């Protein structure tokens, strides 16, 4: 049981010095209350340590104040919270007391005794021989350790490898669907969301007519004979109308020169059909009526048939011309719409041109059907809409499909994508389907740790063959070692650096 020396709160350094000198024990426990003056400052704690060293007593401090315990421990004294813990401790951990050198003295002063007095230990001869042998063994072991350390640590190597590579390509059919509720990409069905954009466009086009129609080309002419029923002369002015009386639609003629028909006599006059065409070509005695008041006194007939009325085939508007103008103008407006609708796209989006659709058409032709004309003009306004897809989504699906076709033992290093043509008919549940060609550059996967384990400690001339046998390489490996005269690869993987070049 280690004795305990208890101090009061007001005890000073003199009390401590006196009680330490009186004790006969070599190990004692110093108990200080919470507010002890001797532990109030760091300088006081160091004085306690010095007095204990001067007295040659090993001490442990017990103090209930945790703050002071930390300061005591920092000063180098073992410290405990309770006496019981100090008693139960097998040893007190603290810094050993420094060696006390005798103070300097003048020649006339007496020698001051040092406590504890230094003791000189004398070992037997056989023990000294054992000690010298142990020192030799330690020296040789140290040399062996240094040599081993040099073999393991000094050499370092750099290995540069170019793995085998393959280029793979895969064509993926990607479908896009316009569904406002769809927000995520369906990788399993290769389906991506699309959004619709649109605007109004108008234009004008003029095409040449290709149709033909029969049109009247000339007026029939002839001569009529007037008979006067009155006993006085009658003057027939130019433009007097005579006509036929047979048929549903009579043919009318007009005189082209004046004529004076004598009383109860006859007189001829030239005539010309009122309208163009073959309808004016009538037979003999077909003209028998005089229009107007002159018809009461005159009779008329044509002794000879009339001739000269004809028809000819001329260019005219046909239904095919109208349809052609409509198709050409729609195609022109669709091309314009494809360019103009680009302003509604984000940088990663693409407007799929085959998805462009005409939602509404307002058109106006400048000619009627079968109208005689050399050209046909059409003005049109249409509403064009199209589907927009995000290329990142399409490339993500193509990348997934390409990743599933990577050869075993290879890794994908670089990918390129090409957006192809659209399918004639949508595949699956999408509104449009287009093809994406994914091309990947793959290289053999090399694990630097496996490379190091494969060649560690081997002779330098065997390294290249070993690496080519163990790993798929496109070129012979490049191996450098330092120092250059060292014949083997380092034993420690940490002393080897492996560079894997993806392209040779």
C-alpha positions in Angstrom: 0.0 0.0 0.0 1.5 3.3 -1.1 1.3 6.0 1.7 -0.7 9.1 1.1 0.4 12.7 2.1 -2.6 15.0 2.3 -2.2 18.8 1.9 -4.5 21.6 2.9 -5.7 24.4 0.6 -3.4 26.9 2.1 -0.2 24.8 2.3 2.8 26.3 0.5 6.0 25.0 -1.0 7.8 25.0 2.4 5.2 22.6 3.8 5.6 20.3 0.8 9.4 20.4 1.1 9.3 19.5 4.8 6.9 16.6 4.4 8.8 15.1 1.5 12.1 15.2 3.5 10.5 13.6 6.5 9.0 10.6 4.7 11.0 7.4 4.7 9.2 5.9 1.7 10.5 6.0 -1.9 7.0 6.2 -3.4 4.2 8.4 -2.0 0.8 9.8 -3.2 0.3 13.5 -2.8 -3.3 14.5 -2.3 -4.3 18.1 -3.1 -7.7 19.5 -2.5 -9.8 21.2 -5.2 -8.5 24.7 -4.4 -4.9 23.9 -3.4 -2.4 26.8 -3.7 0.4 24.5 -4.8 -1.4 23.6 -8.1 -2.7 27.1 -8.8 -0.1 27.9 -11.4 2.1 26.0 -13.9 5.2 27.3 -12.1 3.9 25.9 -8.8 3.4 22.5 -10.4 6.9 22.5 -11.7 8.2 23.4 -8.2 6.3 20.4 -6.8 8.1 18.2 -9.4 11.5 19.7 -8.6 11.0 19.2 -4.8 10.1 15.6 -5.4 13.2 15.1 -7.6 15.4 16.8 -5.0 14.0 14.5 -2.3 14.5 11.4 -4.5 10.9 10.4 -4.0 8.7 9.0 -6.8 5.3 10.8 -6.4 1.9 10.6 -7.9 -0.6 13.5 -7.6 -4.3 13.0 -6.8 -6.5 16.0 -7.5 -10.3 16.1 -8.0 -10.1 19.2 -10.3 -10.0 17.9 -13.9 -8.5 21.1 -15.2 -5.6 21.0 -12.8 -5.1 17.3 -13.6 -4.4 18.2 -17.2 -1.9 20.8 -16.2 -0.1 18.4 -13.8 0.0 15.7 -16.5 1.4 18.2 -19.0 4.2 19.0 -16.5 5.2 15.3 -16.4 3.7 14.1 -13.1 1.4 11.1 -13.0 -2.0 12.2 -11.8 -5.2 10.5 -10.8 -8.7 11.6 -9.9 -8.9 9.4 -6.7 -6.6 7.8 -4.3 -8.1 4.4 -5.1 -7.1 4.7 -8.8 -3.6 5.7 -7.8 -3.3 2.7 -5.4 -4.6 0.3 -8.0 -2.3 1.4 -10.8 0.6 -1.0 -11.4 2.9 1.7 -12.4 2.8 5.4 -12.6 3.4 6.6 -16.1 5.4 9.8 -16.2 8.6 11.2 -17.6 11.6 10.0 -15.7 13.3 12.6 -13.5 16.2 14.3 -15.2 19.7 13.6 -14.1 20.7 16.2 -11.5 24.2 17.5 -12.0 26.1 18.9 -9.1 26.1 22.7 -9.0 29.3 24.5 -10.0 31.5 25.3 -7.0 34.6 27.3 -6.3 37.8 25.5 -5.2 37.3 26.6 -1.7 33.8 25.1 -1.4 33.0 21.7 -0.2 31.7 19.0 -2.5 27.9 19.0 -2.6 26.3 15.5 -2.4 23.8 14.7 -5.1 20.6 12.8 -4.3 20.1 10.2 -5.5 23.8 9.5 -5.6 25.0 8.1 -9.0 25.7 4.4 -8.9 28.2 2.6 -11.2 27.1 -0.8 -12.3 29.9 -3.4 -12.8 29.0 -6.3 -15.1 30.8 -9.7 -14.9 33.2 -10.5 -17.8 31.1 -13.3 -19.3 28.2 -10.9 -19.5 30.4 -8.4 -21.3 31.4 -11.0 -23.8 27.7 -11.8 -24.4 27.0 -8.1 -24.8 29.8 -7.7 -27.4 28.5 -10.7 -29.3 25.0 -9.3 -29.3 26.3 -6.0 -30.6 28.1 -7.9 -33.5 24.9 -9.8 -34.3 22.9 -6.6 -34.3 25.5 -5.0 -36.6 25.3 -7.9 -39.1 21.5 -7.9 -38.9 21.5 -4.2 -39.6 23.7 -4.7 -42.7 21.3 -7.4 -43.9 18.3 -5.2 -43.3 20.0 -2.3 -45.2 20.9 -4.7 -48.1 17.3 -6.0 -48.2 16.0 -2.5 -48.1 18.2 -1.5 -51.0 17.0 -4.5 -53.1 13.4 -3.8 -52.3 13.2 0.0 -52.3 16.0 1.4 -54.5 15.1 -0.1 -57.9 12.2 1.5 -59.8 10.7 0.7 -63.2 8.3 2.1 -65.7 6.2 -0.1 -68.0 4.3 1.3 -71.0 1.7 -1.0 -72.6 -0.6 -0.6 -75.7 -3.5 -3.0 -75.4 -5.2 -4.6 -78.4 -8.1 -2.6 -79.7 -11.3 -3.3 -81.7 -13.8 -1.0 -83.4 -17.4 -2.2 -83.0 -20.6 -0.7 -84.6 -24.2 -1.2 -83.9 -27.4 0.2 -85.5 -30.2 0.9 -83.2 -33.8 1.7 -84.1 -35.0 4.5 -81.8 -38.7 5.4 -81.6 -40.0 8.8 -80.5 -43.5 9.3 -79.2 -45.4 12.6 -78.6 -46.9 12.1 -75.2 -47.0 15.1 -72.7 -47.1 12.7 -69.8 -43.9 10.8 -70.9 -40.8 12.4 -69.3 -38.3 9.5 -69.0 -36.5 7.5 -71.6 -37.6 3.9 -71.9 -34.4 2.1 -72.6 -36.0 -1.4 -72.7 -38.4 -0.4 -75.5 -35.9 2.1 -77.0 -38.5 4.8 -76.7 -37.8 8.5 -76.2 -40.2 11.4 -75.6 -40.8 14.0 -78.4 -42.3 17.4 -78.4 -44.2 19.2 -81.2 -43.4 22.6 -82.7 -45.2 24.4 -85.5 -45.9 27.7 -87.2 -47.8 29.3 -90.2 -46.1 29.6 -93.6 -47.3 31.1 -96.9 -46.0 31.4 -100.4 -46.8 31.8 -104.1 -45.9 29.6 -107.1 -46.5 29.8 -110.8 -46.4 26.8 -113.1 -46.9 26.3 -116.8 -50.1 24.8 -117.9 -50.0 21.3 -119.6 -53.8 20.9 -120.3 -55.5 21.6 -123.6 -59.1 22.5 -124.8 -60.9 23.2 -128.1 -61.6 26.9 -128.6 -63.3 28.6 -131.6 -60.8 30.1 -134.0 -62.8 32.0 -136.7 -66.3 33.4 -137.8 -68.2 31.9 -140.7 -69.0 34.3 -143.7 -71.4 34.1 -146.7 -74.0 36.0 -148.7 -77.7 36.4 -148.2 -80.5 37.5 -150.6 -83.0 40.0 -149.4 -86.5 40.2 -151.1 -88.5 43.4 -150.8 -92.3 42.9 -150.2 -93.1 46.6 -150.4 -93.6 48.9 -153.5 -90.7 51.2 -152.4 -87.0 50.8 -151.9 -85.7 49.6 -148.5 -82.2 50.3 -147.2 -80.6 47.5 -145.2 -77.9 49.1 -142.9 -74.7 47.5 -141.8 -75.2 45.2 -138.8 -78.7 44.1 -139.7 -79.2 40.7 -137.9 -80.3 37.6 -139.8 -80.6 34.2 -138.3 -81.6 30.6 -138.8 -84.9 29.3 -137.3 -84.0 25.6 -136.9 -82.4 24.0 -133.9 -82.5 24.8 -130.2 -80.0 27.7 -130.5 -80.4 29.8 -133.7 -77.2 31.0 -135.5 -77.1 34.7 -135.9 -75.3 36.7 -138.6 -74.9 40.4 -139.2 -74.5 42.3 -142.5 -71.1 43.7 -143.2 -72.1 46.2 -146.0 -75.2 48.3 -146.6 -77.7 47.3 -149.3 -80.7 49.0 -151.0 -83.4 46.5 -151.9 -85.6 47.9 -154.8 -89.3 47.9 -154.6 -90.7 44.4 -155.0 -87.1 43.4 -156.0 -84.1 41.5 -154.6 -80.6 42.5 -153.4 -77.6 40.4 -152.1 -75.5 41.4 -149.0 -72.4 39.9 -147.4 -72.8 38.5 -143.8 -70.6 37.3 -140.9 -71.5 35.1 -138.0 -71.9 36.9 -134.7 -69.9 34.3 -132.7 -66.8 32.4 -133.5 -66.8 28.7 -134.2 -68.2 26.1 -136.5 -71.7 26.8 -135.4 -71.7 29.6 -138.0 -71.3 27.1 -140.9 -74.9 26.6 -142.0 -76.3 24.9 -145.1 -78.2 26.4 -148.0 -81.5 28.3 -147.2 -80.9 27.8 -143.5 -80.9 31.6 -142.9 -84.5 32.7 -143.2 -85.3 35.4 -140.6 -84.6 39.1 -140.3 -84.6 40.5 -136.8 -86.1 43.8 -136.0 -88.9 45.9 -137.8 -87.2 45.3 -141.2 -88.4 41.7 -140.9 -92.0 42.9 -141.7 -91.0 44.1 -145.2 -88.1 41.8 -146.1 -87.5 38.2 -146.6 -84.1 36.6 -146.6 -82.3 33.4 -147.6 -78.8 32.1 -148.3 -78.4 30.7 -151.7 -75.0 29.2 -150.7 -73.8 27.7 -147.5 -71.7 29.8 -145.1 -68.2 28.7 -144.2 -65.1 29.8 -142.3 -66.1 29.0 -138.7 -63.6 26.6 -137.0 -62.0 25.4 -133.7 -58.4 24.8 -132.5 -56.8 23.1 -129.5 -55.1 25.6 -127.1 -53.2 25.4 -123.7 -55.6 25.5 -120.8 -55.7 24.9 -117.0 -56.2 21.2 -116.1 -56.8 19.5 -112.8 -53.3 18.0 -113.0 -51.9 21.5 -113.3 -53.7 22.5 -110.1 -52.6 19.4 -108.2 -49.0 19.8 -109.4 -48.9 23.5 -108.3 -50.3 22.5 -104.9 -47.7 19.7 -104.4 -44.8 21.8 -105.5 -45.8 24.8 -103.2 -46.4 22.5 -100.2 -42.9 20.9 -100.7 -41.4 24.4 -101.0 -43.1 25.5 -97.8 -42.1 22.4 -96.0 -38.5 23.0 -96.8 -38.8 26.6 -95.6 -40.6 25.4 -92.5 -37.8 22.9 -91.7 -35.3 25.8 -91.7 -37.5 28.3 -89.9 -38.6 25.9 -87.1 -35.0 25.5 -86.0 -35.3 28.6 -83.9 -37.6 26.7 -81.5 -34.9 24.0 -80.9 -32.5 23.6 -78.0 -28.8 23.0 -78.8 -29.1 19.2 -78.2 -32.4 18.8 -80.1 -33.2 17.8 -83.7 -36.3 18.4 -85.8 -37.1 15.2 -87.6 -37.9 16.4 -91.1 -40.1 13.3 -92.1 -42.3 14.2 -89.2 -43.3 17.6 -90.7 -47.1 17.6 -91.4 -49.5 20.1 -92.9 -52.3 20.7 -90.4 -54.3 23.3 -92.4 -54.3 24.6 -96.0 -55.7 27.9 -97.4 -55.1 28.2 -101.2 -56.2 30.5 -104.0 -55.7 29.9 -107.8 -55.5 32.8 -110.3 -57.2 30.7 -113.0 -60.2 28.5 -113.3 -60.2 24.9 -114.4 -60.1 24.6 -118.2 -59.5 28.3 -118.6 -57.3 29.2 -121.6 -53.9 30.2 -120.1 -50.2 29.5 -120.5 -49.5 29.7 -116.7 -51.3 28.9 -113.4 -50.5 30.8 -110.2 -51.2 29.6 -106.7 -51.1 31.4 -103.3 -51.1 29.2 -100.2 -51.0 29.5 -96.4 -50.4 26.3 -94.3 -49.8 25.3 -90.7 -46.8 23.1 -90.4 -45.9 21.1 -87.3 -43.1 18.6 -86.6 -41.7 16.4 -83.9 -38.5 17.4 -82.0 -36.3 14.8 -80.2 -33.4 15.2 -77.9 -30.3 13.7 -79.4 -28.8 13.0 -76.0 -31.7 10.7 -75.3 -31.3 8.9 -78.6 -27.5 8.6 -78.1 -28.1 7.2 -74.6 -30.2 4.4 -76.0 -27.6 3.7 -78.7 -24.8 3.8 -76.1 -26.6 1.2 -73.9 -27.1 -1.1 -76.9 -23.5 -0.7 -77.9 -22.3 -1.4 -74.4 -24.1 -4.7 -74.4 -22.1 -5.8 -77.5 -18.6 -5.1 -76.1 -16.4 -8.2 -76.4 -15.4 -9.9 -73.2 -12.3 -8.5 -71.6 -12.6 -5.2 -73.5 -13.6 -1.8 -72.3 -15.3 1.1 -74.3 -12.9 4.0 -74.7 -14.5 6.3 -77.3 -17.9 6.5 -79.0 -19.4 8.3 -81.9 -23.0 8.5 -83.1 -24.6 9.2 -86.5 -28.3 9.9 -86.9 -29.6 8.1 -89.9 -32.8 8.1 -92.0 -36.3 7.5 -90.6 -38.2 4.3 -91.2 -41.0 4.4 -93.7 -43.4 3.2 -91.0 -43.0 3.7 -87.2 -41.8 0.7 -85.3 -43.4 -0.2 -82.0 -45.5 2.3 -80.3 -43.7 5.5 -81.4 -44.9 8.2 -83.8 -41.6 8.1 -85.7 -38.7 5.7 -85.8 -35.2 6.6 -86.9 -31.9 4.8 -86.9 -28.8 5.7 -84.9 -25.4 4.2 -85.8 -23.2 3.9 -82.7 -19.5 3.2 -83.3 -17.2 2.4 -80.4 -13.4 2.1 -80.0 -12.7 -0.6 -77.4 -9.4 -1.7 -75.9 -8.4 -4.7 -73.9 -8.9 -4.0 -70.2 -5.5 -4.2 -68.4 -5.2 -4.1 -64.6 -2.0 -2.4 -63.6 -1.9 -4.4 -60.4 -2.0 -7.7 -62.3 0.7 -6.4 -64.6 3.0 -5.7 -61.6 2.3 -9.0 -60.0 3.1 -10.8 -63.3 6.6 -9.4 -63.6 7.7 -8.5 -60.1 11.3 -9.7 -59.4 11.8 -11.2 -62.9 14.9 -10.8 -65.0 14.7 -7.8 -67.3 15.2 -9.8 -70.5 12.2 -12.0 -69.6 9.7 -9.2 -68.9 8.6 -8.5 -72.5 7.9 -12.1 -73.3 6.0 -12.6 -70.0 3.8 -9.6 -70.6 3.0 -10.6 -74.2 2.1 -14.1 -73.0 -0.1 -12.9 -70.1 -1.9 -9.9 -71.7 -3.4 -9.0 -75.1 -1.0 -6.3 -76.4 -1.0 -4.5 -79.7 2.7 -3.7 -79.5 5.7 -4.9 -77.6 5.9 -3.4 -74.1 8.4 -0.7 -73.3 10.2 -1.3 -70.0 12.8 1.0 -68.3 14.5 0.4 -65.0 16.6 2.5 -62.7 19.4 2.0 -61.9 20.1 0.8 -65.5 22.6 -1.9 -64.3 20.0 -3.6 -62.1 19.2 -6.9 -63.7 15.7 -7.6 -62.2 12.4 -5.9 -61.9 11.6 -4.4 -58.5 10.0 -6.7 -55.9 7.7 -4.1 -54.5 4.7 -3.2 -56.8 4.9 0.3 -55.4 8.2 0.8 -57.1 6.7 0.0 -60.5 4.6 2.5 -62.6 2.4 1.1 -65.4 1.1 3.4 -68.2 -1.7 2.0 -70.4 -1.9 3.9 -73.7 -5.4 3.6 -75.3 -3.9 4.2 -78.8 -0.5 3.2 -80.1 
